[in-house]
Amino acid sequence: MIIATTNTIEGHRVVDYRGVVTGEAILGANIFRDFFAGIRDIVGGRSGAYEKSLREARSIALAEMEDEARRLGGNAVIGVDLDYENIAAGSGSMLMVSASGTAVVIE
């Protein structure tokens, strides 16, 4: 399945629009990862744990969106938008990634 952030896919023609599709992933960031990420924020540097969580959440959200497009009979998703949110939850935080786009049939 082709997934694109653009509204067209070069070399293909959209023959049917199947509807808006979405996928979401919410991952909990554990307290130790939060603590060490906080230290990195103070001293600088990249947080490998958070980067890994972001990649994992993005992959899950895109896979859910793709599955929904298939259920609607689409073979591509165009106009894909990814959104990232940090949600405070008690003493920790949660990471939410959402993906949305339009399921289409292309030829």
ABEGO torsion letter per residue (X at the ends): XBBBABABBBGBBBABBAEBBBBBBBBBBBAAAAAAAAAAAAAEEBBAAAAAAAAAAAAAAAAAAAAAAAAAGBABBBGBBBBBBBBBBEABBBBBBBBBBBBBBBX
